[in-house]
Amino acid sequence: MLKKVIIFLIVLALLILGGMKFFEADYARFCDETVPIFAYHRVEYKDDVYTMPPEQFDQQMQYLKEQGYQTIKLEDYVQGRREGKVFHKTCVVIFDDGYLDNLTYAAPIMQKYGFVGNMFMAVKFEGWPGYLDWHTQHDLLRYGWAEGSHTFDHEPLTKMSPEEVDYELERSMKYVRGIYNPAIGIAFSYPNGACNDRIAAQVEKAGYIAGVAGTVGVNTNKVPLMQLRRVNVFQNKPEDIGCFIYELHKAQLISYIAQTGIDPGWLLAWYHRIRG
């Protein structure tokens, strides 16, 4: 009897170890093939959550380079999805609002690592102090970047009427096309990340090729192009690369769990509790 128990325990242990190895390999494959969209606003010497100090941003880009990541324009991600491409260590880096420091700090740092970015312009801010104007937007594009729309007035679309949403989408697309007009079309980033199915349908109907929403996660080929997930990158105290890595791993784990059909909301709740 004792011999049978020992054999059973050995078999059980082997099954558990085998399952763990399968999970480890499958999770590694998932992280390799999915595409994170890192969402920034500013790269500048200011002490607020939406502003990343240049040295910290440089450290984050260096980490991605050392991990074997390459960056692409969001439009190239869309094209790859349409062609059924399997991505490998690929990410997208976006900057919302249209700050001048995207040109003065972010672009040169990214160029150092062979990276490109995507700037989403909130059109009403054009030429305001600290924001890009018509000339500096063209200067940014010379770094190989892409430009997309972040609406005209930078207000959450979910709080607008359908007519107001259409006006925002059409007006801002017309502006962006006057500066950057790739054959595939223009991408979109939702102000405040605010999006729902109705708004996403209007964005698609307006002619945009993709939309980056506020949902935390990474992108598989099953994530709707009009509701792409993001990895929010905020300034952390202390300024530690570990915080950046943690945000990436959190997004990957949330999406890995979500593909099983299990609601990952509990993971986000747990994360916010431990962050205080």
C-alpha positions in Angstrom: 0.0 0.0 0.0 2.8 2.4 0.9 4.5 1.7 -2.4 1.3 2.6 -4.3 1.0 5.9 -2.4 4.6 6.7 -3.2 4.1 6.0 -6.9 0.9 8.1 -6.9 2.7 11.0 -5.3 5.6 10.8 -7.7 3.2 10.7 -10.7 1.2 13.7 -9.3 4.4 15.7 -8.8 5.5 14.9 -12.3 2.1 16.1 -13.6 2.3 19.3 -11.6 5.9 20.0 -12.8 4.8 19.2 -16.4 1.9 21.6 -16.1 4.1 24.3 -14.7 6.6 23.9 -17.6 3.8 24.0 -20.1 2.4 27.2 -18.6 5.9 28.7 -18.5 6.5 27.9 -22.1 3.0 29.0 -23.2 3.2 32.3 -21.3 6.6 33.0 -22.8 5.2 32.4 -26.3 2.3 34.7 -25.5 4.5 37.5 -24.3 6.8 37.1 -27.3 3.9 37.3 -29.9 1.6 39.9 -28.4 2.2 43.6 -29.0 2.3 46.1 -26.1 1.4 49.8 -26.8 3.3 51.9 -24.4 1.3 55.1 -23.8 3.1 58.3 -22.8 2.3 62.0 -22.7 5.4 64.1 -21.9 9.1 63.6 -21.6 10.3 66.6 -19.7 11.7 67.8 -16.4 8.4 68.3 -14.6 7.2 66.7 -11.4 3.8 65.3 -12.4 2.5 61.8 -13.1 2.1 62.3 -16.8 5.6 63.6 -17.4 8.5 61.2 -17.7 12.0 62.6 -16.9 14.3 62.2 -19.9 16.8 60.0 -18.0 14.0 57.7 -16.9 12.6 57.5 -20.4 16.0 56.7 -21.8 16.4 53.9 -19.3 13.0 52.5 -20.3 13.9 52.5 -24.0 17.3 50.9 -23.2 15.4 48.1 -21.4 13.2 47.5 -24.4 16.3 47.4 -26.7 18.1 45.0 -24.4 15.1 42.7 -24.3 15.1 42.5 -28.1 12.1 44.7 -28.8 11.6 46.6 -32.0 9.2 49.5 -32.4 6.8 50.1 -35.3 4.3 52.7 -36.3 0.7 51.8 -35.3 -0.2 51.8 -39.0 2.4 49.1 -39.6 0.8 47.0 -36.8 -2.6 47.4 -38.5 -1.1 46.3 -41.9 0.5 43.3 -40.2 -2.8 42.3 -38.6 -4.5 42.5 -41.9 -1.9 40.3 -43.5 -2.0 37.7 -40.7 1.5 38.4 -39.5 2.9 36.8 -36.4 4.7 39.5 -34.5 7.9 38.8 -32.5 9.1 41.1 -29.7 7.3 44.1 -31.3 5.9 47.1 -29.5 4.3 50.5 -30.3 5.2 53.7 -28.4 2.6 56.4 -28.5 2.4 60.0 -27.1 -0.9 61.7 -26.5 -1.8 65.4 -26.8 1.1 66.8 -29.0 3.7 68.2 -26.6 6.8 69.9 -27.9 9.0 67.7 -25.7 8.1 64.7 -27.9 10.4 66.4 -30.4 13.0 67.9 -28.1 13.5 64.9 -25.8 11.6 61.8 -26.7 12.5 61.6 -30.4 16.3 61.9 -30.1 16.3 59.4 -27.2 14.3 56.9 -29.3 16.4 57.5 -32.3 19.5 56.5 -30.3 18.0 53.0 -30.0 16.6 52.8 -33.5 13.1 53.3 -32.3 10.2 55.3 -33.8 7.1 56.8 -32.0 3.5 57.8 -32.7 2.2 61.2 -31.8 -1.5 61.8 -31.4 -2.4 65.4 -31.7 -5.2 67.1 -29.8 -5.7 69.7 -32.5 -6.8 72.7 -30.5 -3.5 72.7 -28.7 -1.5 73.3 -31.9 0.9 76.2 -31.3 0.1 76.7 -27.6 3.1 77.2 -25.4 4.7 73.8 -24.8 2.9 72.2 -27.7 3.9 71.3 -31.3 3.0 73.7 -34.1 2.7 73.0 -37.8 6.5 73.3 -38.4 7.6 71.3 -35.4 5.1 68.5 -36.3 6.9 68.1 -39.6 10.2 68.1 -37.7 9.0 65.3 -35.6 7.9 63.3 -38.7 11.5 63.5 -40.0 12.5 61.2 -37.1 10.4 58.5 -38.9 7.4 59.0 -36.5 3.8 58.7 -37.4 1.0 61.2 -36.5 -2.6 60.4 -35.6 -5.7 62.0 -34.2 -6.5 62.7 -30.5 -9.7 64.6 -31.5 -9.9 68.4 -31.8 -11.1 69.5 -28.4 -9.6 66.7 -26.3 -12.9 65.8 -24.5 -14.0 62.3 -23.7 -16.1 61.0 -26.6 -18.3 58.9 -24.3 -19.8 62.1 -22.9 -20.8 63.5 -26.3 -23.8 63.1 -28.6 -23.3 61.1 -31.8 -23.3 64.3 -33.8 -20.6 65.9 -31.6 -18.5 62.7 -31.9 -18.7 62.8 -35.7 -17.7 66.5 -35.7 -14.7 65.8 -33.5 -13.6 62.8 -35.6 -14.0 64.5 -39.0 -12.5 67.8 -38.0 -9.4 66.3 -36.4 -8.8 63.8 -39.3 -8.9 66.6 -41.8 -6.3 68.4 -39.9 -4.0 65.4 -39.5 -4.3 64.5 -43.2 -3.0 68.0 -44.0 0.3 67.1 -42.2 0.6 63.3 -42.3 -1.4 61.2 -44.8 -0.2 57.6 -45.2 -2.0 55.4 -47.8 -3.3 53.0 -45.2 -5.1 55.7 -43.3 -5.0 57.6 -40.0 -4.9 56.0 -36.5 -6.7 57.4 -33.4 -6.2 57.6 -29.6 -9.2 58.1 -27.4 -9.0 61.1 -25.1 -8.8 59.9 -21.5 -8.9 56.4 -23.0 -12.7 56.7 -22.9 -14.3 54.3 -25.3 -17.2 51.9 -25.7 -18.7 49.8 -28.5 -20.8 52.7 -29.8 -17.9 55.1 -29.9 -15.5 52.5 -31.5 -18.1 51.9 -34.2 -18.2 55.7 -35.0 -14.4 55.9 -35.1 -14.3 53.1 -37.6 -17.1 54.6 -39.6 -15.3 57.9 -39.7 -12.5 56.1 -41.6 -9.8 55.6 -38.9 -7.8 52.4 -39.2 -7.3 51.7 -35.4 -8.0 53.2 -32.0 -6.1 53.0 -28.8 -8.4 52.8 -25.8 -7.7 53.0 -22.1 -8.0 49.3 -21.4 -4.8 47.9 -19.8 -3.3 44.9 -21.6 -1.3 43.8 -24.6 -2.6 43.1 -28.1 -3.3 39.7 -29.7 -4.8 39.2 -33.2 -8.2 38.9 -31.5 -8.2 42.4 -29.9 -10.5 44.7 -32.0 -8.4 47.2 -33.9 -10.7 50.0 -32.8 -10.3 49.1 -29.1 -6.6 48.3 -28.8 -5.1 47.9 -25.3 -2.3 49.9 -23.8 0.4 49.9 -21.1 0.1 53.1 -19.3 3.5 54.6 -18.4 3.5 57.1 -15.6 6.2 58.8 -13.6 7.0 56.7 -10.6 8.6 57.5 -7.3 11.2 56.3 -6.8 12.3 56.5 -10.4 13.0 52.8 -10.8 13.0 50.8 -14.0 11.4 48.1 -12.0 8.1 50.1 -12.1 8.2 50.1 -15.9 8.9 46.4 -16.1 6.1 45.8 -13.6 3.6 47.7 -15.7 4.5 45.6 -18.7 4.3 42.3 -16.9 1.0 43.3 -15.4 -0.5 44.1 -18.8 0.8 40.8 -20.2 -0.6 38.8 -17.3 -4.0 40.5 -17.5 -4.3 39.7 -21.2 -3.1 36.2 -20.8 -5.8 35.5 -18.2 -8.4 37.3 -20.3 -7.9 35.0 -23.2 -9.1 32.1 -21.1 -12.5 33.8 -20.6 -11.8 34.6 -16.9 -12.4 38.2 -15.9 -9.0 39.7 -14.9 -10.6 42.5 -13.0 -9.6 40.9 -9.7 -6.0 41.2 -10.8 -6.3 44.9 -11.3 -8.1 45.3 -8.0 -5.3 43.4 -6.2 -2.7 45.5 -8.1 -4.2 48.8 -6.9 -4.5 47.5 -3.3 -0.8 46.6 -3.1 0.2 49.9 -4.8 -1.8 51.7 -2.0 
